[in-house]
């Protein structure tokens, strides 16, 4: 995977985690895939930061890390299934 897949912003709605990439693409995956995020408060979800040169997301309050690359592969695999 190209390491240029870097996050720009993170948004949530009642069903999905949305990550906008620096190249303006948006990856959306079901929040139900991430039990730790699903059970976190809105305050905790809002306190994310990008890590690993923007290729990952960390929620320090809940000690959870997510690779943007894994989100991209998961969303592609789900569409192919």
PyMOL Python script that loads the backbone (N, CA, C, O; Angstrom):
from pymol import cmd

cmd.read_pdbstr("""\
ATOM      1  N   UNK A   1       0.851  -1.183   0.000  1.00  0.00           N
ATOM      2  CA  UNK A   1       0.000   0.000   0.000  1.00  0.00           C
ATOM      3  C   UNK A   1       0.886   1.233   0.000  1.00  0.00           C
ATOM      4  O   UNK A   1       1.927   1.266   0.657  1.00  0.00           O
ATOM      5  N   UNK A   2       0.473   2.218  -0.725  1.00  0.00           N
ATOM      6  CA  UNK A   2       1.191   3.488  -0.808  1.00  0.00           C
ATOM      7  C   UNK A   2       1.071   4.214   0.529  1.00  0.00           C
ATOM      8  O   UNK A   2      -0.028   4.360   1.063  1.00  0.00           O
ATOM      9  N   UNK A   3       2.199   4.666   1.065  1.00  0.00           N
ATOM     10  CA  UNK A   3       2.166   5.332   2.364  1.00  0.00           C
ATOM     11  C   UNK A   3       1.588   6.734   2.282  1.00  0.00           C
ATOM     12  O   UNK A   3       1.516   7.429   3.296  1.00  0.00           O
ATOM     13  N   UNK A   4       1.171   7.169   1.081  1.00  0.00           N
ATOM     14  CA  UNK A   4       0.567   8.493   0.955  1.00  0.00           C
ATOM     15  C   UNK A   4      -0.893   8.504   1.398  1.00  0.00           C
ATOM     16  O   UNK A   4      -1.550   9.542   1.315  1.00  0.00           O
ATOM     17  N   UNK A   5      -1.413   7.373   1.866  1.00  0.00           N
ATOM     18  CA  UNK A   5      -2.778   7.323   2.380  1.00  0.00           C
ATOM     19  C   UNK A   5      -2.747   7.905   3.789  1.00  0.00           C
ATOM     20  O   UNK A   5      -2.536   7.196   4.773  1.00  0.00           O
ATOM     21  N   UNK A   6      -2.962   9.209   3.855  1.00  0.00           N
ATOM     22  CA  UNK A   6      -2.863   9.924   5.130  1.00  0.00           C
ATOM     23  C   UNK A   6      -4.189  10.597   5.444  1.00  0.00           C
ATOM     24  O   UNK A   6      -4.874  11.115   4.562  1.00  0.00           O
ATOM     25  N   UNK A   7      -4.526  10.574   6.714  1.00  0.00           N
ATOM     26  CA  UNK A   7      -5.774  11.169   7.159  1.00  0.00           C
ATOM     27  C   UNK A   7      -5.713  12.679   7.271  1.00  0.00           C
ATOM     28  O   UNK A   7      -4.669  13.266   7.556  1.00  0.00           O
ATOM     29  N   UNK A   8      -6.859  13.285   7.037  1.00  0.00           N
ATOM     30  CA  UNK A   8      -7.001  14.738   7.171  1.00  0.00           C
ATOM     31  C   UNK A   8      -7.980  15.073   8.293  1.00  0.00           C
ATOM     32  O   UNK A   8      -7.751  15.998   9.072  1.00  0.00           O
ATOM     33  N   UNK A   9      -9.079  14.310   8.369  1.00  0.00           N
ATOM     34  CA  UNK A   9     -10.063  14.543   9.427  1.00  0.00           C
ATOM     35  C   UNK A   9     -10.867  13.276   9.675  1.00  0.00           C
ATOM     36  O   UNK A   9     -10.912  12.375   8.837  1.00  0.00           O
ATOM     37  N   UNK A  10     -11.500  13.224  10.844  1.00  0.00           N
ATOM     38  CA  UNK A  10     -12.311  12.080  11.260  1.00  0.00           C
ATOM     39  C   UNK A  10     -13.689  12.595  11.655  1.00  0.00           C
ATOM     40  O   UNK A  10     -13.815  13.598  12.359  1.00  0.00           O
ATOM     41  N   UNK A  11     -14.721  11.893  11.191  1.00  0.00           N
ATOM     42  CA  UNK A  11     -16.101  12.248  11.526  1.00  0.00           C
ATOM     43  C   UNK A  11     -16.874  10.975  11.833  1.00  0.00           C
ATOM     44  O   UNK A  11     -16.543   9.895  11.344  1.00  0.00           O
ATOM     45  N   UNK A  12     -17.896  11.120  12.639  1.00  0.00           N
ATOM     46  CA  UNK A  12     -18.771   9.999  12.998  1.00  0.00           C
ATOM     47  C   UNK A  12     -20.209  10.390  12.748  1.00  0.00           C
ATOM     48  O   UNK A  12     -20.574  11.562  12.846  1.00  0.00           O
ATOM     49  N   UNK A  13     -21.017   9.410  12.429  1.00  0.00           N
ATOM     50  CA  UNK A  13     -22.460   9.588  12.514  1.00  0.00           C
ATOM     51  C   UNK A  13     -22.987   8.390  13.295  1.00  0.00           C
ATOM     52  O   UNK A  13     -22.198   7.660  13.895  1.00  0.00           O
ATOM     53  N   UNK A  14     -24.267   8.174  13.306  1.00  0.00           N
ATOM     54  CA  UNK A  14     -24.802   7.101  14.141  1.00  0.00           C
ATOM     55  C   UNK A  14     -24.449   5.702  13.637  1.00  0.00           C
ATOM     56  O   UNK A  14     -24.626   4.730  14.372  1.00  0.00           O
ATOM     57  N   UNK A  15     -23.957   5.573  12.408  1.00  0.00           N
ATOM     58  CA  UNK A  15     -23.634   4.251  11.871  1.00  0.00           C
ATOM     59  C   UNK A  15     -22.203   4.088  11.365  1.00  0.00           C
ATOM     60  O   UNK A  15     -21.704   2.966  11.289  1.00  0.00           O
ATOM     61  N   UNK A  16     -21.538   5.186  11.019  1.00  0.00           N
ATOM     62  CA  UNK A  16     -20.263   5.066  10.318  1.00  0.00           C
ATOM     63  C   UNK A  16     -19.151   5.917  10.914  1.00  0.00           C
ATOM     64  O   UNK A  16     -19.384   6.967  11.514  1.00  0.00           O
ATOM     65  N   UNK A  17     -17.930   5.417  10.723  1.00  0.00           N
ATOM     66  CA  UNK A  17     -16.704   6.166  10.948  1.00  0.00           C
ATOM     67  C   UNK A  17     -16.259   6.630   9.569  1.00  0.00           C
ATOM     68  O   UNK A  17     -16.085   5.813   8.665  1.00  0.00           O
ATOM     69  N   UNK A  18     -16.073   7.934   9.401  1.00  0.00           N
ATOM     70  CA  UNK A  18     -15.652   8.515   8.133  1.00  0.00           C
ATOM     71  C   UNK A  18     -14.281   9.152   8.330  1.00  0.00           C
ATOM     72  O   UNK A  18     -14.080   9.940   9.254  1.00  0.00           O
ATOM     73  N   UNK A  19     -13.349   8.808   7.459  1.00  0.00           N
ATOM     74  CA  UNK A  19     -12.034   9.426   7.497  1.00  0.00           C
ATOM     75  C   UNK A  19     -11.793  10.083   6.144  1.00  0.00           C
ATOM     76  O   UNK A  19     -11.779   9.424   5.105  1.00  0.00           O
ATOM     77  N   UNK A  20     -11.605  11.400   6.184  1.00  0.00           N
ATOM     78  CA  UNK A  20     -11.244  12.119   4.967  1.00  0.00           C
ATOM     79  C   UNK A  20      -9.733  12.065   4.826  1.00  0.00           C
ATOM     80  O   UNK A  20      -8.999  12.347   5.772  1.00  0.00           O
ATOM     81  N   UNK A  21      -9.276  11.699   3.636  1.00  0.00           N
ATOM     82  CA  UNK A  21      -7.857  11.595   3.361  1.00  0.00           C
ATOM     83  C   UNK A  21      -7.335  12.911   2.806  1.00  0.00           C
ATOM     84  O   UNK A  21      -8.106  13.756   2.351  1.00  0.00           O
ATOM     85  N   UNK A  22      -6.022  13.075   2.847  1.00  0.00           N
ATOM     86  CA  UNK A  22      -5.409  14.298   2.330  1.00  0.00           C
ATOM     87  C   UNK A  22      -5.723  14.517   0.856  1.00  0.00           C
ATOM     88  O   UNK A  22      -5.765  15.658   0.396  1.00  0.00           O
ATOM     89  N   UNK A  23      -5.947  13.425   0.103  1.00  0.00           N
ATOM     90  CA  UNK A  23      -6.260  13.558  -1.323  1.00  0.00           C
ATOM     91  C   UNK A  23      -7.758  13.754  -1.577  1.00  0.00           C
ATOM     92  O   UNK A  23      -8.218  13.685  -2.717  1.00  0.00           O
ATOM     93  N   UNK A  24      -8.506  13.999  -0.508  1.00  0.00           N
ATOM     94  CA  UNK A  24      -9.945  14.312  -0.516  1.00  0.00           C
ATOM     95  C   UNK A  24     -10.869  13.111  -0.686  1.00  0.00           C
ATOM     96  O   UNK A  24     -12.086  13.287  -0.747  1.00  0.00           O
ATOM     97  N   UNK A  25     -10.329  11.894  -0.764  1.00  0.00           N
ATOM     98  CA  UNK A  25     -11.201  10.713  -0.723  1.00  0.00           C
ATOM     99  C   UNK A  25     -11.730  10.565   0.696  1.00  0.00           C
ATOM    100  O   UNK A  25     -11.127  11.064   1.646  1.00  0.00           O
ATOM    101  N   UNK A  26     -12.852   9.883   0.835  1.00  0.00           N
ATOM    102  CA  UNK A  26     -13.425   9.599   2.150  1.00  0.00           C
ATOM    103  C   UNK A  26     -13.628   8.092   2.265  1.00  0.00           C
ATOM    104  O   UNK A  26     -14.242   7.464   1.402  1.00  0.00           O
ATOM    105  N   UNK A  27     -13.104   7.531   3.341  1.00  0.00           N
ATOM    106  CA  UNK A  27     -13.312   6.118   3.657  1.00  0.00           C
ATOM    107  C   UNK A  27     -14.379   6.066   4.745  1.00  0.00           C
ATOM    108  O   UNK A  27     -14.261   6.745   5.765  1.00  0.00           O
ATOM    109  N   UNK A  28     -15.412   5.269   4.533  1.00  0.00           N
ATOM    110  CA  UNK A  28     -16.465   5.091   5.536  1.00  0.00           C
ATOM    111  C   UNK A  28     -16.594   3.617   5.852  1.00  0.00           C
ATOM    112  O   UNK A  28     -16.748   2.791   4.952  1.00  0.00           O
ATOM    113  N   UNK A  29     -16.532   3.289   7.123  1.00  0.00           N
ATOM    114  CA  UNK A  29     -16.713   1.909   7.563  1.00  0.00           C
ATOM    115  C   UNK A  29     -17.707   1.902   8.727  1.00  0.00           C
ATOM    116  O   UNK A  29     -17.798   2.874   9.477  1.00  0.00           O
ATOM    117  N   UNK A  30     -18.444   0.813   8.870  1.00  0.00           N
ATOM    118  CA  UNK A  30     -19.430   0.751   9.959  1.00  0.00           C
ATOM    119  C   UNK A  30     -18.763   0.871  11.333  1.00  0.00           C
ATOM    120  O   UNK A  30     -17.756   0.217  11.604  1.00  0.00           O
ATOM    121  N   UNK A  31     -19.325   1.698  12.175  1.00  0.00           N
ATOM    122  CA  UNK A  31     -18.804   1.871  13.535  1.00  0.00           C
ATOM    123  C   UNK A  31     -18.884   0.551  14.301  1.00  0.00           C
ATOM    124  O   UNK A  31     -18.112   0.335  15.236  1.00  0.00           O
ATOM    125  N   UNK A  32     -19.796  -0.325  13.924  1.00  0.00           N
ATOM    126  CA  UNK A  32     -19.936  -1.618  14.601  1.00  0.00           C
ATOM    127  C   UNK A  32     -18.705  -2.507  14.419  1.00  0.00           C
ATOM    128  O   UNK A  32     -18.548  -3.483  15.153  1.00  0.00           O
ATOM    129  N   UNK A  33     -17.843  -2.199  13.475  1.00  0.00           N
ATOM    130  CA  UNK A  33     -16.603  -2.955  13.294  1.00  0.00           C
ATOM    131  C   UNK A  33     -15.605  -2.668  14.395  1.00  0.00           C
ATOM    132  O   UNK A  33     -14.654  -3.427  14.579  1.00  0.00           O
ATOM    133  N   UNK A  34     -15.803  -1.588  15.130  1.00  0.00           N
ATOM    134  CA  UNK A  34     -14.839  -1.140  16.133  1.00  0.00           C
ATOM    135  C   UNK A  34     -15.546  -1.033  17.486  1.00  0.00           C
ATOM    136  O   UNK A  34     -16.026   0.039  17.856  1.00  0.00           O
ATOM    137  N   UNK A  35     -15.607  -2.119  18.206  1.00  0.00           N
ATOM    138  CA  UNK A  35     -16.354  -2.167  19.474  1.00  0.00           C
ATOM    139  C   UNK A  35     -15.882  -1.098  20.460  1.00  0.00           C
ATOM    140  O   UNK A  35     -16.693  -0.504  21.170  1.00  0.00           O
ATOM    141  N   UNK A  36     -14.569  -0.856  20.503  1.00  0.00           N
ATOM    142  CA  UNK A  36     -14.044   0.155  21.432  1.00  0.00           C
ATOM    143  C   UNK A  36     -14.567   1.544  21.096  1.00  0.00           C
ATOM    144  O   UNK A  36     -14.897   2.326  21.987  1.00  0.00           O
ATOM    145  N   UNK A  37     -14.640   1.845  19.801  1.00  0.00           N
ATOM    146  CA  UNK A  37     -15.160   3.149  19.388  1.00  0.00           C
ATOM    147  C   UNK A  37     -16.668   3.225  19.585  1.00  0.00           C
ATOM    148  O   UNK A  37     -17.198   4.270  19.963  1.00  0.00           O
ATOM    149  N   UNK A  38     -17.345   2.136  19.334  1.00  0.00           N
ATOM    150  CA  UNK A  38     -18.802   2.091  19.471  1.00  0.00           C
ATOM    151  C   UNK A  38     -19.231   2.368  20.910  1.00  0.00           C
ATOM    152  O   UNK A  38     -20.283   2.964  21.142  1.00  0.00           O
ATOM    153  N   UNK A  39     -18.430   1.944  21.863  1.00  0.00           N
ATOM    154  CA  UNK A  39     -18.807   2.137  23.265  1.00  0.00           C
ATOM    155  C   UNK A  39     -18.219   3.418  23.871  1.00  0.00           C
ATOM    156  O   UNK A  39     -18.474   3.721  25.037  1.00  0.00           O
ATOM    157  N   UNK A  40     -17.447   4.161  23.101  1.00  0.00           N
ATOM    158  CA  UNK A  40     -16.841   5.403  23.606  1.00  0.00           C
ATOM    159  C   UNK A  40     -17.851   6.550  23.575  1.00  0.00           C
ATOM    160  O   UNK A  40     -18.817   6.525  22.811  1.00  0.00           O
ATOM    161  N   UNK A  41     -17.611   7.544  24.410  1.00  0.00           N
ATOM    162  CA  UNK A  41     -18.466   8.730  24.423  1.00  0.00           C
ATOM    163  C   UNK A  41     -18.113   9.634  23.238  1.00  0.00           C
ATOM    164  O   UNK A  41     -17.031   9.510  22.665  1.00  0.00           O
ATOM    165  N   UNK A  42     -19.013  10.531  22.877  1.00  0.00           N
ATOM    166  CA  UNK A  42     -18.737  11.491  21.811  1.00  0.00           C
ATOM    167  C   UNK A  42     -17.521  12.345  22.150  1.00  0.00           C
ATOM    168  O   UNK A  42     -16.729  12.685  21.271  1.00  0.00           O
ATOM    169  N   UNK A  43     -17.376  12.688  23.421  1.00  0.00           N
ATOM    170  CA  UNK A  43     -16.216  13.457  23.863  1.00  0.00           C
ATOM    171  C   UNK A  43     -14.925  12.690  23.589  1.00  0.00           C
ATOM    172  O   UNK A  43     -13.961  13.256  23.071  1.00  0.00           O
ATOM    173  N   UNK A  44     -14.907  11.395  23.938  1.00  0.00           N
ATOM    174  CA  UNK A  44     -13.728  10.567  23.702  1.00  0.00           C
ATOM    175  C   UNK A  44     -13.451  10.407  22.211  1.00  0.00           C
ATOM    176  O   UNK A  44     -12.295  10.450  21.790  1.00  0.00           O
ATOM    177  N   UNK A  45     -14.488  10.225  21.415  1.00  0.00           N
ATOM    178  CA  UNK A  45     -14.315  10.074  19.969  1.00  0.00           C
ATOM    179  C   UNK A  45     -13.733  11.327  19.334  1.00  0.00           C
ATOM    180  O   UNK A  45     -12.966  11.247  18.374  1.00  0.00           O
ATOM    181  N   UNK A  46     -14.094  12.462  19.864  1.00  0.00           N
ATOM    182  CA  UNK A  46     -13.604  13.725  19.330  1.00  0.00           C
ATOM    183  C   UNK A  46     -12.160  14.012  19.663  1.00  0.00           C
ATOM    184  O   UNK A  46     -11.553  14.906  19.074  1.00  0.00           O
ATOM    185  N   UNK A  47     -11.600  13.269  20.598  1.00  0.00           N
ATOM    186  CA  UNK A  47     -10.213  13.497  21.018  1.00  0.00           C
ATOM    187  C   UNK A  47      -9.262  12.519  20.330  1.00  0.00           C
ATOM    188  O   UNK A  47      -8.518  11.794  20.991  1.00  0.00           O
ATOM    189  N   UNK A  48      -9.292  12.507  19.016  1.00  0.00           N
ATOM    190  CA  UNK A  48      -8.395  11.655  18.238  1.00  0.00           C
ATOM    191  C   UNK A  48      -7.176  12.469  17.811  1.00  0.00           C
ATOM    192  O   UNK A  48      -7.180  13.699  17.853  1.00  0.00           O
ATOM    193  N   UNK A  49      -6.137  11.751  17.401  1.00  0.00           N
ATOM    194  CA  UNK A  49      -5.000  12.408  16.770  1.00  0.00           C
ATOM    195  C   UNK A  49      -4.419  11.455  15.740  1.00  0.00           C
ATOM    196  O   UNK A  49      -4.496  10.235  15.881  1.00  0.00           O
ATOM    197  N   UNK A  50      -3.840  12.035  14.708  1.00  0.00           N
ATOM    198  CA  UNK A  50      -3.192  11.221  13.697  1.00  0.00           C
ATOM    199  C   UNK A  50      -1.793  10.857  14.172  1.00  0.00           C
ATOM    200  O   UNK A  50      -1.085  11.673  14.763  1.00  0.00           O
ATOM    201  N   UNK A  51      -1.411   9.611  13.899  1.00  0.00           N
ATOM    202  CA  UNK A  51      -0.107   9.100  14.301  1.00  0.00           C
ATOM    203  C   UNK A  51       0.568   8.477  13.076  1.00  0.00           C
ATOM    204  O   UNK A  51      -0.050   8.333  12.021  1.00  0.00           O
ATOM    205  N   UNK A  52       1.823   8.115  13.227  1.00  0.00           N
ATOM    206  CA  UNK A  52       2.573   7.423  12.164  1.00  0.00           C
ATOM    207  C   UNK A  52       2.531   8.207  10.856  1.00  0.00           C
ATOM    208  O   UNK A  52       2.193   7.667   9.803  1.00  0.00           O
ATOM    209  N   UNK A  53       2.877   9.480  10.942  1.00  0.00           N
ATOM    210  CA  UNK A  53       2.906  10.370   9.780  1.00  0.00           C
ATOM    211  C   UNK A  53       1.553  10.448   9.082  1.00  0.00           C
ATOM    212  O   UNK A  53       1.486  10.562   7.858  1.00  0.00           O
ATOM    213  N   UNK A  54       0.483  10.385   9.859  1.00  0.00           N
ATOM    214  CA  UNK A  54      -0.869  10.534   9.337  1.00  0.00           C
ATOM    215  C   UNK A  54      -1.498   9.272   8.806  1.00  0.00           C
ATOM    216  O   UNK A  54      -2.607   9.317   8.273  1.00  0.00           O
ATOM    217  N   UNK A  55      -0.816   8.135   8.935  1.00  0.00           N
ATOM    218  CA  UNK A  55      -1.356   6.885   8.399  1.00  0.00           C
ATOM    219  C   UNK A  55      -2.171   6.094   9.419  1.00  0.00           C
ATOM    220  O   UNK A  55      -2.730   5.047   9.091  1.00  0.00           O
ATOM    221  N   UNK A  56      -2.238   6.587  10.639  1.00  0.00           N
ATOM    222  CA  UNK A  56      -3.005   5.929  11.690  1.00  0.00           C
ATOM    223  C   UNK A  56      -3.732   6.960  12.531  1.00  0.00           C
ATOM    224  O   UNK A  56      -3.433   8.153  12.488  1.00  0.00           O
ATOM    225  N   UNK A  57      -4.692   6.471  13.296  1.00  0.00           N
ATOM    226  CA  UNK A  57      -5.485   7.321  14.182  1.00  0.00           C
ATOM    227  C   UNK A  57      -5.396   6.739  15.579  1.00  0.00           C
ATOM    228  O   UNK A  57      -5.468   5.525  15.765  1.00  0.00           O
ATOM    229  N   UNK A  58      -5.239   7.619  16.560  1.00  0.00           N
ATOM    230  CA  UNK A  58      -5.193   7.188  17.961  1.00  0.00           C
ATOM    231  C   UNK A  58      -6.250   7.944  18.748  1.00  0.00           C
ATOM    232  O   UNK A  58      -6.444   9.147  18.572  1.00  0.00           O
ATOM    233  N   UNK A  59      -6.927   7.209  19.619  1.00  0.00           N
ATOM    234  CA  UNK A  59      -7.843   7.789  20.604  1.00  0.00           C
ATOM    235  C   UNK A  59      -7.202   7.519  21.961  1.00  0.00           C
ATOM    236  O   UNK A  59      -7.430   6.460  22.545  1.00  0.00           O
ATOM    237  N   UNK A  60      -6.410   8.450  22.471  1.00  0.00           N
ATOM    238  CA  UNK A  60      -5.646   8.203  23.704  1.00  0.00           C
ATOM    239  C   UNK A  60      -6.517   7.897  24.920  1.00  0.00           C
ATOM    240  O   UNK A  60      -6.130   7.089  25.765  1.00  0.00           O
ATOM    241  N   UNK A  61      -7.677   8.523  25.019  1.00  0.00           N
ATOM    242  CA  UNK A  61      -8.531   8.317  26.190  1.00  0.00           C
ATOM    243  C   UNK A  61      -9.037   6.881  26.321  1.00  0.00           C
ATOM    244  O   UNK A  61      -9.333   6.416  27.422  1.00  0.00           O
ATOM    245  N   UNK A  62      -9.134   6.184  25.186  1.00  0.00           N
ATOM    246  CA  UNK A  62      -9.611   4.797  25.250  1.00  0.00           C
ATOM    247  C   UNK A  62      -8.519   3.813  24.821  1.00  0.00           C
ATOM    248  O   UNK A  62      -8.776   2.618  24.674  1.00  0.00           O
ATOM    249  N   UNK A  63      -7.286   4.330  24.621  1.00  0.00           N
ATOM    250  CA  UNK A  63      -6.135   3.513  24.246  1.00  0.00           C
ATOM    251  C   UNK A  63      -6.448   2.640  23.029  1.00  0.00           C
ATOM    252  O   UNK A  63      -6.281   1.421  23.060  1.00  0.00           O
ATOM    253  N   UNK A  64      -6.907   3.298  21.954  1.00  0.00           N
ATOM    254  CA  UNK A  64      -7.278   2.574  20.733  1.00  0.00           C
ATOM    255  C   UNK A  64      -6.552   3.194  19.547  1.00  0.00           C
ATOM    256  O   UNK A  64      -6.465   4.415  19.421  1.00  0.00           O
ATOM    257  N   UNK A  65      -6.029   2.320  18.673  1.00  0.00           N
ATOM    258  CA  UNK A  65      -5.289   2.746  17.486  1.00  0.00           C
ATOM    259  C   UNK A  65      -5.889   2.061  16.266  1.00  0.00           C
ATOM    260  O   UNK A  65      -6.305   0.904  16.327  1.00  0.00           O
ATOM    261  N   UNK A  66      -5.928   2.790  15.166  1.00  0.00           N
ATOM    262  CA  UNK A  66      -6.516   2.259  13.943  1.00  0.00           C
ATOM    263  C   UNK A  66      -5.663   2.674  12.752  1.00  0.00           C
ATOM    264  O   UNK A  66      -5.308   3.844  12.612  1.00  0.00           O
ATOM    265  N   UNK A  67      -5.341   1.727  11.909  1.00  0.00           N
ATOM    266  CA  UNK A  67      -4.586   1.980  10.692  1.00  0.00           C
ATOM    267  C   UNK A  67      -5.563   2.395   9.587  1.00  0.00           C
ATOM    268  O   UNK A  67      -6.555   1.712   9.336  1.00  0.00           O
ATOM    269  N   UNK A  68      -5.271   3.513   8.938  1.00  0.00           N
ATOM    270  CA  UNK A  68      -6.121   3.956   7.830  1.00  0.00           C
ATOM    271  C   UNK A  68      -6.022   2.958   6.679  1.00  0.00           C
ATOM    272  O   UNK A  68      -7.010   2.708   5.988  1.00  0.00           O
ATOM    273  N   UNK A  69      -4.856   2.398   6.472  1.00  0.00           N
ATOM    274  CA  UNK A  69      -4.678   1.377   5.441  1.00  0.00           C
ATOM    275  C   UNK A  69      -5.601   0.185   5.688  1.00  0.00           C
ATOM    276  O   UNK A  69      -6.196  -0.336   4.745  1.00  0.00           O
ATOM    277  N   UNK A  70      -5.727  -0.251   6.940  1.00  0.00           N
ATOM    278  CA  UNK A  70      -6.613  -1.388   7.249  1.00  0.00           C
ATOM    279  C   UNK A  70      -8.071  -1.027   6.984  1.00  0.00           C
ATOM    280  O   UNK A  70      -8.852  -1.876   6.555  1.00  0.00           O
ATOM    281  N   UNK A  71      -8.440   0.223   7.237  1.00  0.00           N
ATOM    282  CA  UNK A  71      -9.809   0.661   6.919  1.00  0.00           C
ATOM    283  C   UNK A  71     -10.058   0.576   5.426  1.00  0.00           C
ATOM    284  O   UNK A  71     -11.118   0.127   4.991  1.00  0.00           O
ATOM    285  N   UNK A  72      -9.080   1.006   4.642  1.00  0.00           N
ATOM    286  CA  UNK A  72      -9.214   0.997   3.192  1.00  0.00           C
ATOM    287  C   UNK A  72      -9.352  -0.425   2.674  1.00  0.00           C
ATOM    288  O   UNK A  72     -10.232  -0.707   1.861  1.00  0.00           O
ATOM    289  N   UNK A  73      -8.485  -1.329   3.140  1.00  0.00           N
ATOM    290  CA  UNK A  73      -8.574  -2.720   2.717  1.00  0.00           C
ATOM    291  C   UNK A  73      -9.874  -3.367   3.176  1.00  0.00           C
ATOM    292  O   UNK A  73     -10.477  -4.132   2.423  1.00  0.00           O
ATOM    293  N   UNK A  74     -10.315  -3.079   4.389  1.00  0.00           N
ATOM    294  CA  UNK A  74     -11.557  -3.660   4.915  1.00  0.00           C
ATOM    295  C   UNK A  74     -12.751  -3.210   4.105  1.00  0.00           C
ATOM    296  O   UNK A  74     -13.624  -4.016   3.786  1.00  0.00           O
ATOM    297  N   UNK A  75     -12.802  -1.920   3.764  1.00  0.00           N
ATOM    298  CA  UNK A  75     -13.957  -1.412   3.018  1.00  0.00           C
ATOM    299  C   UNK A  75     -13.987  -1.975   1.617  1.00  0.00           C
ATOM    300  O   UNK A  75     -15.069  -2.224   1.086  1.00  0.00           O
ATOM    301  N   UNK A  76     -12.827  -2.188   0.991  1.00  0.00           N
ATOM    302  CA  UNK A  76     -12.764  -2.778  -0.348  1.00  0.00           C
ATOM    303  C   UNK A  76     -13.174  -4.243  -0.287  1.00  0.00           C
ATOM    304  O   UNK A  76     -13.938  -4.704  -1.135  1.00  0.00           O
ATOM    305  N   UNK A  77     -12.679  -4.984   0.702  1.00  0.00           N
ATOM    306  CA  UNK A  77     -13.012  -6.394   0.860  1.00  0.00           C
ATOM    307  C   UNK A  77     -14.505  -6.588   1.112  1.00  0.00           C
ATOM    308  O   UNK A  77     -15.103  -7.527   0.588  1.00  0.00           O
ATOM    309  N   UNK A  78     -15.102  -5.721   1.900  1.00  0.00           N
ATOM    310  CA  UNK A  78     -16.532  -5.810   2.213  1.00  0.00           C
ATOM    311  C   UNK A  78     -17.364  -5.584   0.955  1.00  0.00           C
ATOM    312  O   UNK A  78     -18.366  -6.268   0.746  1.00  0.00           O
ATOM    313  N   UNK A  79     -16.961  -4.634   0.114  1.00  0.00           N
ATOM    314  CA  UNK A  79     -17.697  -4.366  -1.123  1.00  0.00           C
ATOM    315  C   UNK A  79     -17.583  -5.541  -2.097  1.00  0.00           C
ATOM    316  O   UNK A  79     -18.518  -5.807  -2.852  1.00  0.00           O
ATOM    317  N   UNK A  80     -16.452  -6.242  -2.088  1.00  0.00           N
ATOM    318  CA  UNK A  80     -16.250  -7.357  -2.994  1.00  0.00           C
ATOM    319  C   UNK A  80     -17.014  -8.611  -2.551  1.00  0.00           C
ATOM    320  O   UNK A  80     -17.291  -9.493  -3.364  1.00  0.00           O
ATOM    321  N   UNK A  81     -17.346  -8.683  -1.275  1.00  0.00           N
ATOM    322  CA  UNK A  81     -18.018  -9.886  -0.741  1.00  0.00           C
ATOM    323  C   UNK A  81     -19.465  -9.972  -1.167  1.00  0.00           C
ATOM    324  O   UNK A  81     -20.160 -10.920  -0.801  1.00  0.00           O
TER     325      UNK A  81
END
""", "prot")
cmd.dss("prot")
cmd.show_as("cartoon", "prot")
cmd.util.cbc("prot")
cmd.orient("prot")
